[in-house]
């Protein structure tokens, strides 16, 4: 083992010791009269976890479906605090096999959209019963939107409305457009190194995803998770290890779950909403970042215009990439207050 490898291991151990060992207990906080809980329930035959937070018990309930897949949405809300807990009782639920819901008892065969939709209904029904309401709001981000749009289409009676943050429309086409855009941007910026990596690992090849060049290019060019996040390692991995509302084991399980998802969900990038959901019977609200190429902005808009709904609203976030709710929270707060006013 050479000196550089030893140094790397030492640095990693120091990061772990410094950043994640001290806080072993949850530090979920809430105002007097509100709620702050970490809840574990049997959903779909396996134990699954969620965090429920809100500053006012009289506000509507909102279930938030995480993106990733495999990265808890609560992490982004933790990393980029928003107003959501002032406006709703928010349930951040971790999908089976991920984060708080990671378990070796979860089978690879159960990691499919049909099961996720069934789990969503079960969590929704729990929240309705728990908070004595007939309906809740459903919000989803990125991968979560592939489940959320199907859930509201199948059982609209459960939901006041659907809030889509970076809605997946036609992911194969989105990936192709993203690749072409990143090539052109690299040429424009004369980024020879990244251009070469993209050319050597073109979209459509296994190495495009497995080599990490896709994520590297998206974050380097400002079209990934956020406009300013330049690396998944520094922007997501390290901060997730300091997320003190998750225990040490739970933080480790985020990445065990992410690895499990990557191995089991081979159809992650194949969802096509145009073919799957043509109409819904609830109001829909699309929040889209202009620089989003993880789920291409133009395709989000095209799908919004295609989708039939009793009410629909499309909001463009001019300075955001894939996480407009967290990148431009002030604008998002105005929109959320408008949505909530219809309850």
C-alpha positions in Angstrom: 0.0 0.0 0.0 1.6 3.3 -1.1 1.8 6.4 1.0 -0.9 8.3 -0.9 -3.4 5.5 -0.3 -2.5 5.4 3.4 -3.0 9.2 3.6 -6.3 8.9 1.9 -7.5 6.3 4.4 -6.3 8.4 7.3 -8.1 11.5 6.0 -11.3 9.5 5.5 -11.1 8.2 9.0 -10.5 11.7 10.4 -13.6 13.0 8.5 -15.7 10.1 9.9 -14.5 10.7 13.5 -14.8 14.4 13.3 -18.1 14.7 11.5 -20.2 11.8 12.4 -19.3 10.2 15.7 -20.4 12.9 18.3 -24.2 13.1 17.6 -25.8 9.7 18.2 -29.3 10.9 19.1 -31.9 12.7 17.0 -32.0 16.5 17.3 -35.3 17.0 15.6 -36.7 20.3 16.8 -40.0 22.0 16.6 -41.8 25.0 18.0 -44.2 24.7 20.9 -47.5 23.6 19.6 -45.9 21.8 16.6 -44.6 18.4 15.9 -41.1 16.8 15.4 -41.0 13.0 15.3 -39.0 10.2 13.8 -41.5 7.5 13.0 -41.1 3.8 12.0 -44.0 1.8 10.6 -44.6 -1.4 8.8 -45.4 -0.4 5.3 -45.8 -3.0 2.6 -44.6 -5.7 4.9 -41.3 -4.0 5.9 -40.3 -1.4 8.5 -40.0 2.0 6.9 -39.0 5.3 8.5 -40.0 8.9 8.1 -39.5 12.3 9.8 -42.6 14.4 10.5 -42.2 18.1 11.2 -44.4 21.1 11.5 -44.7 24.3 13.5 -48.5 24.4 13.6 -50.8 21.4 14.1 -53.6 23.3 12.4 -51.8 23.4 9.0 -52.5 20.9 6.1 -50.4 17.7 5.8 -47.9 17.3 3.0 -46.2 14.0 2.1 -42.8 14.6 0.3 -41.5 11.8 -2.0 -37.8 11.8 -2.2 -35.6 11.9 -5.3 -32.3 10.2 -6.0 -33.4 7.6 -6.0 -32.0 6.7 -2.6 -31.1 10.2 -1.2 -33.6 11.2 1.5 -35.4 14.5 0.6 -35.1 15.4 4.3 -31.3 15.8 3.6 -31.9 18.6 1.1 -34.4 20.3 3.5 -31.8 19.9 6.2 -29.0 21.2 4.1 -31.0 24.1 2.6 -33.7 25.0 5.2 -37.0 26.1 3.8 -40.3 27.4 5.0 -42.2 24.1 4.5 -42.6 23.4 8.2 -44.3 26.8 8.7 -46.9 26.0 6.0 -47.5 22.3 6.5 -47.1 19.3 8.7 -44.4 17.7 6.4 -43.7 14.0 6.2 -40.3 13.2 4.8 -40.6 9.5 4.1 -37.6 7.4 3.0 -38.4 4.8 0.3 -38.1 1.1 1.2 -34.5 0.1 1.1 -33.2 3.6 1.5 -32.1 5.8 4.4 -34.3 5.3 7.5 -36.0 2.4 5.6 -32.8 0.6 4.7 -32.9 -3.1 5.8 -31.5 -6.3 4.6 -35.0 -7.7 4.7 -36.0 -5.6 1.7 -35.8 -7.8 -1.4 -34.5 -6.6 -4.8 -37.7 -7.8 -6.3 -39.8 -5.4 -4.2 -37.8 -2.4 -5.5 -40.2 -1.5 -8.3 -42.6 1.4 -9.1 -45.7 -0.7 -8.4 -44.6 -1.4 -4.9 -43.5 2.2 -4.3 -46.9 3.4 -5.4 -48.6 0.9 -3.1 -46.3 2.1 -0.2 -47.2 5.7 -1.0 -50.9 5.0 -0.6 -50.2 3.2 2.7 -48.2 6.1 4.0 -50.9 8.6 2.8 -53.6 6.6 4.6 -51.6 6.6 7.8 -51.1 10.4 7.6 -54.8 10.9 7.0 -55.8 8.8 10.0 -53.0 10.2 12.2 -54.0 13.8 11.5 -57.8 13.3 11.1 -58.0 14.5 7.5 -59.6 13.1 4.3 -56.9 14.5 2.0 -53.3 15.6 2.1 -50.9 17.4 -0.4 -48.5 15.2 -2.3 -45.1 16.7 -3.3 -42.3 14.9 -5.1 -38.8 15.7 -6.4 -37.0 14.2 -9.3 -37.3 10.3 -9.1 -40.1 10.8 -6.7 -42.2 12.5 -9.4 -42.3 9.2 -11.4 -44.2 7.8 -8.4 -46.1 10.9 -7.4 -47.7 11.5 -10.8 -48.9 7.9 -11.0 -50.2 8.0 -7.4 -52.4 11.1 -7.9 -53.6 9.7 -11.2 -54.7 6.4 -9.6 -56.2 7.8 -6.4 -57.0 11.5 -6.7 -59.5 11.3 -3.8 -56.6 11.2 -1.4 -54.9 14.4 -2.5 -55.7 18.2 -2.5 -53.1 18.7 -5.2 -49.7 17.5 -6.6 -46.5 19.6 -6.4 -43.9 18.4 -8.8 -40.3 19.7 -8.2 -38.3 18.8 -11.4 -40.9 16.5 -12.9 -39.6 13.5 -14.9 -41.2 13.6 -18.3 -39.3 11.4 -20.8 -36.0 10.5 -19.1 -34.3 8.7 -22.0 -34.9 11.8 -24.2 -33.8 14.0 -21.3 -30.6 12.2 -20.9 -29.8 12.5 -24.6 -30.6 16.2 -24.6 -28.4 16.7 -21.5 -25.5 14.9 -23.0 -25.7 17.0 -26.2 -26.0 20.2 -24.2 -23.0 19.3 -22.0 -20.9 18.6 -25.1 -21.8 21.9 -26.6 -21.2 23.8 -23.4 -17.7 22.1 -23.0 -16.9 23.2 -26.5 -18.1 26.7 -25.8 -16.1 27.0 -22.6 -13.1 25.2 -24.1 -13.2 22.6 -21.4 -11.0 20.0 -23.2 -10.6 17.6 -20.3 -14.3 17.2 -19.6 -15.2 17.2 -23.3 -12.8 14.3 -23.8 -14.3 12.3 -20.9 -17.8 12.8 -22.3 -16.7 11.8 -25.8 -15.0 8.7 -24.4 -18.1 7.7 -22.4 -21.1 8.8 -24.6 -24.7 8.6 -23.6 -26.1 5.1 -24.4 -23.0 3.3 -23.1 -22.8 1.7 -19.7 -19.7 3.7 -18.8 -21.6 7.0 -19.1 -23.2 6.2 -15.8 -20.8 3.8 -14.2 -17.7 5.9 -14.7 -19.3 8.9 -12.9 -18.7 11.2 -15.9 -22.4 12.1 -16.1 -22.7 13.4 -12.6 -19.3 15.0 -12.8 -20.2 16.9 -16.0 -23.6 18.0 -14.7 -22.2 19.4 -11.5 -19.1 20.9 -13.1 -21.3 22.7 -15.6 -24.0 23.8 -13.1 -26.9 21.7 -14.4 -26.9 19.1 -11.7 -28.4 19.0 -8.2 -28.0 22.8 -7.8 -26.4 25.5 -9.9 -23.6 25.9 -7.3 -23.0 22.3 -6.3 -19.8 21.3 -8.0 -19.4 17.8 -6.7 -21.7 15.0 -5.2 -18.9 14.2 -2.8 -18.6 17.7 -1.3 -22.2 18.7 -1.9 -24.0 15.6 -0.8 -21.8 12.9 0.6 -19.9 14.8 3.3 -22.8 17.0 4.4 -25.0 13.9 4.7 -22.5 12.5 7.3 -23.1 15.5 9.5 -26.9 15.3 9.3 -27.5 15.0 13.1 -31.2 14.2 12.8 -30.1 10.8 11.6 -28.1 8.6 13.9 -24.7 7.4 12.9 -26.1 4.1 11.7 -28.9 5.8 9.8 -26.4 8.1 8.0 -24.3 5.1 7.0 -27.5 3.5 5.8 -28.2 6.4 3.4 -25.3 5.2 1.4 -25.9 1.5 1.9 -29.4 2.2 0.6 -28.1 4.2 -2.4 -25.8 1.4 -3.4 -28.7 -1.1 -3.0 -30.9 1.1 -5.2 -28.2 1.4 -7.9 -28.0 -2.4 -8.0 -31.7 -3.2 -8.1 -33.5 -0.4 -9.9 -32.3 -0.8 -13.5 -35.2 1.1 -14.9 -34.5 4.4 -13.1 -33.7 6.2 -16.2 -36.4 4.8 -18.4 -39.6 6.5 -17.1 -41.8 8.2 -19.7 -44.7 10.2 -18.2 -46.1 11.0 -21.7 -46.9 7.3 -22.1 -47.7 6.5 -18.4 -49.9 9.4 -17.2 -51.9 11.5 -19.7 -54.4 13.0 -17.2 -54.9 13.5 -13.5 -58.0 14.8 -11.5 -56.2 17.0 -9.1 -54.6 20.5 -9.4 -50.9 20.2 -10.4 -48.1 22.7 -9.8 -44.8 22.3 -11.6 -41.6 23.9 -10.1 -38.9 23.8 -12.7 -35.3 25.1 -12.8 -34.3 26.8 -16.0 -30.9 25.1 -15.9 -32.1 21.7 -15.0 -30.7 19.0 -17.2 -31.0 16.2 -14.7 -34.7 16.3 -15.7 -34.6 18.5 -18.8 -36.5 21.8 -18.2 -37.9 21.9 -21.8 -39.3 18.4 -21.4 -40.9 19.3 -18.1 -42.7 22.2 -19.8 -43.7 20.0 -22.8 -45.2 17.4 -20.4 -47.0 20.1 -18.4 -48.7 21.4 -21.6 -49.5 17.8 -22.6 -51.0 16.8 -19.2 -54.7 17.2 -18.7 -55.7 18.4 -15.2 -58.5 20.5 -13.7 -56.0 23.2 -12.8 -52.4 23.4 -13.6 -49.6 25.9 -13.0 -46.0 26.0 -14.3 -43.4 28.0 -12.4 -39.9 28.7 -13.9 -37.1 29.3 -11.5 -34.6 31.4 -13.5 -31.6 30.8 -11.3 -32.0 27.1 -10.5 -31.0 23.8 -11.8 -32.5 20.5 -10.4 -33.6 21.7 -6.9 -35.6 25.0 -7.4 -37.5 24.5 -4.1 -34.2 24.7 -2.2 -32.2 27.0 -4.6 -34.8 29.8 -4.6 -36.7 29.4 -1.4 -38.2 32.9 -1.3 -39.9 32.5 -4.7 -41.0 28.9 -3.8 -42.5 30.2 -0.5 -44.8 32.6 -2.4 -45.9 29.7 -4.7 -46.5 27.3 -1.8 -48.6 29.9 0.1 -50.7 30.3 -3.1 -51.2 26.5 -3.3 -52.0 26.2 0.3 -54.6 29.0 0.0 -56.8 26.6 -1.9 -57.2 24.2 1.0 
